[in-house]
Amino acid sequence: MTRSDLVALLSERFGQLAQRDTEFAVKTILDAMSDALARGHRIEIRGFGSFTVNRRPPRKGRNPRSGEQVLIPEKLVPHFKPGKALREGVDAKSSLEASAP
């Protein structure tokens, strides 16, 4: 599902909202989440999951073209951990689809 798919789904489900308003709401939520992660905060959405920022320590890598060693700097990367309800919901849907003829 893409961002535009999400906007279309929400505007269909909530007919009182215009497409432009739905786009603005989705953009505002995603921007707020991005800003919170950039500041190092944790985001928890009950029943869905949590977003955190993980630290990848610096390490030595190898340039594939020349073979020489290079230092790869430390990185901060976003990480998503699904909640129990999401995991169980996905598992239940996949087992229903697998058992259907």
Contact map, one row per residue, 1 for C-alpha under 8 A:
11101100000000000000000000000000000000000000000000000000000000000000000000000000000000000000000000000
11111100000000000000000000000000000000000000000000000000000000000000000000000000000000000000000000000
11111110000000000000000000000000000000000000000000000000000000000000000000000000000000000000000000000
01111111000000000000000000000000000000000000000000000000000000000000000000000000000000000000000000000
11111111100000000000000000000000000000000000000000000000000000000000000000000000000000000000000000000
11111111110000000000000000000000000000000000000000000000000000000000000000000000000000000000000000000
00111111111000000010011001000000000000000000000000000000000000000000000000000000000000000000000000000
00011111111100000010000000000000000000000000000000000000000000000000000000000000000000000000000000000
00001111111110000000000000000000000000000000000000000000000000000000000000000000000000000000000000000
00000111111111000000010000000000000000000000000000000000000000000000000000000000000000000000000000000
00000011111111101110010000000000000000000000000000000000000000000000000000000000000000000000000000000
00000001111111100000000000000000000000000000000000000000000000000000000000000000000000000000000000000
00000000111111100000000000000000000000000000000000000000000000000000000000000000000000000000000000000
00000000011111111000000000000000000000000000000000000000000000000000000000000000000000000000000000000
00000000001111111100000000000000000000000000000000000000000000000000000000000000000000000000000000000
00000000000001111100000000000000000000000000000000000000000000000000000000000000000000000000000000000
00000000001001111110110000000000000000000000000000000000000000000000000000000000000000000000000000000
00000000001000111111110000000000000000000000000000000000000000000000000000000000000000000000000000000
00000011001000001111111000000000000000000000000000000000000000000000000000000000000000000000000000000
00000000000000000111111100000000000000000000000000000000000000000000000000000000000000000000000000000
00000000000000001111111110000000000000000000000000000000000000000000000000000000000000000000000000000
00000010011000001111111111000000000000000000000000000000000000000000000000000000000000000000000000000
00000010000000000011111111100000000000000000000000000000000000000000000000000000000000000000000000000
00000000000000000001111111110000000000000000000000000000000000000000000000000000000000000000000000000
00000000000000000000111111111000000000000000000000000000000000000000000000000000000000000000000000000
00000010000000000000011111111100000000000000000000000000000000000000000000000000000000000000000000000
00000000000000000000001111111110000000000000000000000000000000000000000000000000000000000000000000000
00000000000000000000000111111111000000000000000000000000000000000000000000000000000000000000000000000
00000000000000000000000011111111100000000000000000000000000000000000000000000000000000000000000000000
00000000000000000000000001111111110000000000000000000000000000000000000000000000000000000000000000000
00000000000000000000000000111111111000000000000000000000000000000000000000000000000000000000000000000
00000000000000000000000000011111111100000000000000000000000000000000000000000000000000000000000000000
00000000000000000000000000001111111110000010000000000000000000000000000000000000000000000000000000000
00000000000000000000000000000111111111000000000000000000000000000000000000000000000000000000000000000
00000000000000000000000000000011111111100000000000000000000000000000000000000000000000000000000000000
00000000000000000000000000000001111111111110000000000000000000000000000000000000000000000000000000000
00000000000000000000000000000000111111111110000000111000000000000000000000000100000000000000000000000
00000000000000000000000000000000011111111000000000000000000000000000000000000000000000000000000000000
00000000000000000000000000000000001111111000000000000000000000000000000000000000000000000000000000000
00000000000000000000000000000000000111111100000000011000000000000000000000000000000000000000000000000
00000000000000000000000000000000000111111110000000011000000000000000000000000000000000000000000000000
00000000000000000000000000000000000110011111000001111000000000000000000000000000000000000000000000000
00000000000000000000000000000000100110001111100001110000000000000000000000000000000000000000000000000
00000000000000000000000000000000000000000111110011100000000000000000000000000000000000000000000000000
00000000000000000000000000000000000000000011111111000000000000000000000000000000000000000000000000000
00000000000000000000000000000000000000000001111110000000000000000000000000000000001000000000000000000
00000000000000000000000000000000000000000000111110000000000000000000000000000000001111000000000000000
00000000000000000000000000000000000000000000111111000000000000000000000000000000011111000000000000000
00000000000000000000000000000000000000000001111111100000000000000000000000000001111101000000000000000
00000000000000000000000000000000000000000111100111110000000000000000000000000001111000000000000000000
00000000000000000000000000000000000010000111000011111000000000000000000000000111100000000000000000000
00000000000000000000000000000000000010011110000001111100000000000000000000000111000000000000000000000
00000000000000000000000000000000000010011100000000111110000000000000000000011110000000000000000000000
00000000000000000000000000000000000000000000000000011111000000000000000000011110000000000000000000000
00000000000000000000000000000000000000000000000000001111100000000000000001111000000000000000000000000
00000000000000000000000000000000000000000000000000000111110000000000000001111000000000000000000000000
00000000000000000000000000000000000000000000000000000011111000000000000011100000000000000000000000000
00000000000000000000000000000000000000000000000000000001111100000000001111100000000000000000000000000
00000000000000000000000000000000000000000000000000000000111110000000001111000000000000000000000000000
00000000000000000000000000000000000000000000000000000000011111000000111100000000000000000000000000000
00000000000000000000000000000000000000000000000000000000001111100000111100000000000000000000000000000
00000000000000000000000000000000000000000000000000000000000111110011110000000000000000000000000000000
00000000000000000000000000000000000000000000000000000000000011111111110000000000000000000000000000000
00000000000000000000000000000000000000000000000000000000000001111111000000000000000000000000000000000
00000000000000000000000000000000000000000000000000000000000000111110000000000000000000000000000000000
00000000000000000000000000000000000000000000000000000000000000111111000000000000000000000000000000000
00000000000000000000000000000000000000000000000000000000000001111111100000000000000000000000000000000
00000000000000000000000000000000000000000000000000000000000001110111110000000000000000000000000000000
00000000000000000000000000000000000000000000000000000000000111100011111000000000000000000000000000000
00000000000000000000000000000000000000000000000000000000000111100001111100000000000000000000000000000
00000000000000000000000000000000000000000000000000000000011110000000111110000000000000000000000000000
00000000000000000000000000000000000000000000000000000000011110000000011111000000000000000000000000000
00000000000000000000000000000000000000000000000000000000111000000000001111100000000000000000000000000
00000000000000000000000000000000000000000000000000000011111000000000000111110000000000000000000000000
00000000000000000000000000000000000000000000000000000011110000000000000011111000000000000000000000000
00000000000000000000000000000000000000000000000000001111000000000000000001111100000000000000000000000
00000000000000000000000000000000000000000000000000001111000000000000000000111110000000000000000000000
00000000000000000000000000000000000010000000000000111100000000000000000000011111000000000000000000000
00000000000000000000000000000000000000000000000000111100000000000000000000001111100000000000000000000
00000000000000000000000000000000000000000000000011110000000000000000000000000111110000000000000000000
00000000000000000000000000000000000000000000000011100000000000000000000000000011111000000000000000000
00000000000000000000000000000000000000000000000111000000000000000000000000000001111101100000000000000
00000000000000000000000000000000000000000000011111000000000000000000000000000000111111100000000000000
00000000000000000000000000000000000000000000001110000000000000000000000000000000011111110000000000000
00000000000000000000000000000000000000000000001100000000000000000000000000000000001111111000000000000
00000000000000000000000000000000000000000000001110000000000000000000000000000000011111111100000000000
00000000000000000000000000000000000000000000000000000000000000000000000000000000011111111110000000000
00000000000000000000000000000000000000000000000000000000000000000000000000000000000111111111000000000
00000000000000000000000000000000000000000000000000000000000000000000000000000000000011111111100000000
00000000000000000000000000000000000000000000000000000000000000000000000000000000000001111111110000000
00000000000000000000000000000000000000000000000000000000000000000000000000000000000000111111111000000
00000000000000000000000000000000000000000000000000000000000000000000000000000000000000011111111100000
00000000000000000000000000000000000000000000000000000000000000000000000000000000000000001111111110000
00000000000000000000000000000000000000000000000000000000000000000000000000000000000000000111111111000
00000000000000000000000000000000000000000000000000000000000000000000000000000000000000000011111111100
00000000000000000000000000000000000000000000000000000000000000000000000000000000000000000001111111110
00000000000000000000000000000000000000000000000000000000000000000000000000000000000000000000111111110
00000000000000000000000000000000000000000000000000000000000000000000000000000000000000000000011111111
00000000000000000000000000000000000000000000000000000000000000000000000000000000000000000000001111111
00000000000000000000000000000000000000000000000000000000000000000000000000000000000000000000000111111
00000000000000000000000000000000000000000000000000000000000000000000000000000000000000000000000001111
